[in-house]
Amino acid sequence: MLPLVYDDLRKLARGMMRSDGLQTLSATALVHEAWLRVSKSQEPQWENRRHFFGAAAQAMRRILLNRIRDKHRLKRGGAHEHLPADEVDIAAPMPDDDMLAVDEALQRLEQEDALAAEIVSLRFFAGLTWPEIAEITGMGERELNRQWAYARAWLKTEITGE
Protein backbone atom coordinates (compact mmCIF):
# COMPACT_ATOMS: atom_id res chain seq x y z
CA MET A 1 0.00 0.00 0.00
CA LEU A 2 2.88 2.40 0.72
CA PRO A 3 3.88 2.80 -2.94
CA LEU A 4 0.31 3.81 -3.75
CA VAL A 5 0.16 6.64 -1.22
CA TYR A 6 3.83 7.57 -0.84
CA ASP A 7 3.70 10.76 -2.96
CA ASP A 8 0.57 11.94 -1.17
CA LEU A 9 2.18 11.27 2.21
CA ARG A 10 5.31 13.24 1.23
CA LYS A 11 3.13 16.17 0.17
CA LEU A 12 1.32 15.95 3.50
CA ALA A 13 4.67 15.84 5.34
CA ARG A 14 6.04 18.84 3.45
CA GLY A 15 2.92 20.78 4.39
CA MET A 16 3.39 19.93 8.04
CA MET A 17 7.09 20.76 7.96
CA ARG A 18 6.31 24.30 6.72
CA SER A 19 4.81 25.20 10.08
CA ASP A 20 7.66 23.61 11.99
CA GLY A 21 11.17 24.93 12.59
CA LEU A 22 12.76 21.50 12.93
CA GLN A 23 15.37 21.48 10.20
CA THR A 24 16.82 18.14 11.31
CA LEU A 25 13.85 16.11 10.15
CA SER A 26 13.19 15.64 6.45
CA ALA A 27 9.77 15.08 4.91
CA THR A 28 10.94 11.60 3.88
CA ALA A 29 11.93 10.72 7.44
CA LEU A 30 8.60 12.05 8.72
CA VAL A 31 6.69 9.94 6.17
CA HIS A 32 8.63 6.80 7.08
CA GLU A 33 8.16 7.30 10.81
CA ALA A 34 4.45 8.04 10.36
CA TRP A 35 4.06 4.96 8.15
CA LEU A 36 5.62 2.81 10.86
CA ARG A 37 3.15 4.19 13.38
CA VAL A 38 -0.01 3.84 11.30
CA SER A 39 0.86 0.37 10.06
CA LYS A 40 1.78 -1.06 13.49
CA SER A 41 -1.19 -3.36 13.72
CA GLN A 42 -1.02 -6.69 11.93
CA GLU A 43 -3.70 -5.80 9.41
CA PRO A 44 -4.69 -2.12 9.51
CA GLN A 45 -8.22 -1.70 8.24
CA TRP A 46 -8.74 1.67 6.59
CA GLU A 47 -12.36 2.45 5.96
CA ASN A 48 -11.54 4.91 3.20
CA ARG A 49 -8.99 7.47 1.99
CA ARG A 50 -10.19 10.00 4.57
CA HIS A 51 -9.64 7.56 7.43
CA PHE A 52 -6.12 6.69 6.26
CA PHE A 53 -4.95 10.26 5.65
CA GLY A 54 -6.53 11.40 8.90
CA ALA A 55 -4.53 8.75 10.76
CA ALA A 56 -1.36 9.66 8.85
CA ALA A 57 -1.81 13.39 9.57
CA GLN A 58 -2.41 12.61 13.24
CA ALA A 59 0.74 10.45 13.40
CA MET A 60 2.84 13.17 11.74
CA ARG A 61 1.46 15.79 14.10
CA ARG A 62 2.35 13.64 17.12
CA ILE A 63 5.88 13.03 15.79
CA LEU A 64 6.48 16.75 15.26
CA LEU A 65 5.07 17.68 18.66
CA ASN A 66 7.20 15.05 20.38
CA ARG A 67 10.27 16.49 18.67
CA ILE A 68 9.32 19.99 19.89
CA ARG A 69 8.93 18.70 23.43
CA ASP A 70 12.28 16.88 23.17
CA LYS A 71 13.92 20.05 21.90
CA HIS A 72 12.82 21.89 25.05
CA ARG A 73 14.22 19.30 27.45
CA LEU A 74 17.35 20.43 29.28
CA LYS A 75 19.30 17.31 28.42
CA ARG A 76 18.78 18.21 24.75
CA GLY A 77 20.05 21.77 25.28
CA GLY A 78 16.59 23.24 25.86
CA ALA A 79 17.99 26.20 27.83
CA HIS A 80 20.31 27.26 24.99
CA GLU A 81 19.42 29.16 21.88
CA HIS A 82 19.61 26.91 18.83
CA LEU A 83 21.12 28.46 15.73
CA PRO A 84 20.59 27.11 12.22
CA ALA A 85 23.62 25.47 10.62
CA ASP A 86 23.13 27.41 7.42
CA GLU A 87 21.60 30.82 6.94
CA VAL A 88 18.84 30.10 4.43
CA ASP A 89 15.93 32.47 3.94
CA ILE A 90 12.84 30.44 4.73
CA ALA A 91 9.37 31.23 5.98
CA ALA A 92 9.41 31.93 9.70
CA PRO A 93 8.33 28.83 11.60
CA MET A 94 5.69 28.99 14.29
CA PRO A 95 7.23 29.37 17.76
CA ASP A 96 7.22 26.08 19.65
CA ASP A 97 5.12 27.41 22.53
CA ASP A 98 2.44 28.56 20.09
CA MET A 99 2.49 25.18 18.36
CA LEU A 100 2.01 23.42 21.71
CA ALA A 101 -0.84 25.78 22.65
CA VAL A 102 -2.55 25.10 19.32
CA ASP A 103 -2.14 21.35 19.83
CA GLU A 104 -3.63 21.47 23.35
CA ALA A 105 -6.57 23.57 22.14
CA LEU A 106 -7.03 21.24 19.16
CA GLN A 107 -7.24 18.26 21.51
CA ARG A 108 -10.03 20.03 23.42
CA LEU A 109 -11.77 20.88 20.13
CA GLU A 110 -11.61 17.18 19.21
CA GLN A 111 -13.67 16.44 22.32
CA GLU A 112 -16.18 19.13 21.31
CA ASP A 113 -16.34 18.70 17.53
CA ALA A 114 -14.23 15.96 15.91
CA LEU A 115 -15.02 17.07 12.34
CA ALA A 116 -13.90 20.66 12.96
CA ALA A 117 -10.70 19.36 14.59
CA GLU A 118 -10.03 17.11 11.60
CA ILE A 119 -10.44 20.02 9.19
CA VAL A 120 -8.06 22.18 11.24
CA SER A 121 -5.53 19.36 11.38
CA LEU A 122 -5.66 18.80 7.63
CA ARG A 123 -5.44 22.52 6.84
CA PHE A 124 -3.08 23.80 9.53
CA PHE A 125 -0.76 20.89 10.20
CA ALA A 126 -0.92 19.07 6.87
CA GLY A 127 -1.15 22.20 4.71
CA LEU A 128 -3.75 20.70 2.38
CA THR A 129 -5.74 22.95 0.06
CA TRP A 130 -9.50 23.37 0.35
CA PRO A 131 -10.17 21.20 -2.72
CA GLU A 132 -7.95 18.45 -1.26
CA ILE A 133 -9.75 18.63 2.09
CA ALA A 134 -13.12 18.60 0.31
CA GLU A 135 -12.09 15.46 -1.58
CA ILE A 136 -10.85 13.70 1.55
CA THR A 137 -13.84 14.61 3.72
CA GLY A 138 -16.47 14.47 1.00
CA MET A 139 -17.77 17.89 2.06
CA GLY A 140 -18.70 20.87 -0.05
CA GLU A 141 -16.58 24.00 0.06
CA ARG A 142 -19.30 26.08 1.73
CA GLU A 143 -19.63 23.58 4.58
CA LEU A 144 -15.84 23.47 4.91
CA ASN A 145 -15.74 27.27 5.14
CA ARG A 146 -18.41 27.22 7.87
CA GLN A 147 -16.56 24.53 9.83
CA TRP A 148 -13.25 26.37 9.38
CA ALA A 149 -14.71 29.67 10.61
CA TYR A 150 -16.26 27.94 13.62
CA ALA A 151 -13.04 26.05 14.46
CA ARG A 152 -10.85 29.16 14.11
CA ALA A 153 -13.14 31.18 16.38
CA TRP A 154 -13.34 28.34 18.90
CA LEU A 155 -9.56 27.86 18.94
CA LYS A 156 -8.89 31.60 19.23
CA THR A 157 -11.22 31.84 22.21
CA GLU A 158 -9.67 28.75 23.76
CA ILE A 159 -6.06 29.90 23.26
CA THR A 160 -6.42 33.60 24.09
CA GLY A 161 -9.21 33.28 26.63
CA GLU A 162 -11.11 36.14 24.96
Beta strands, then each sheet from edge to edge (+ up, - down):
end
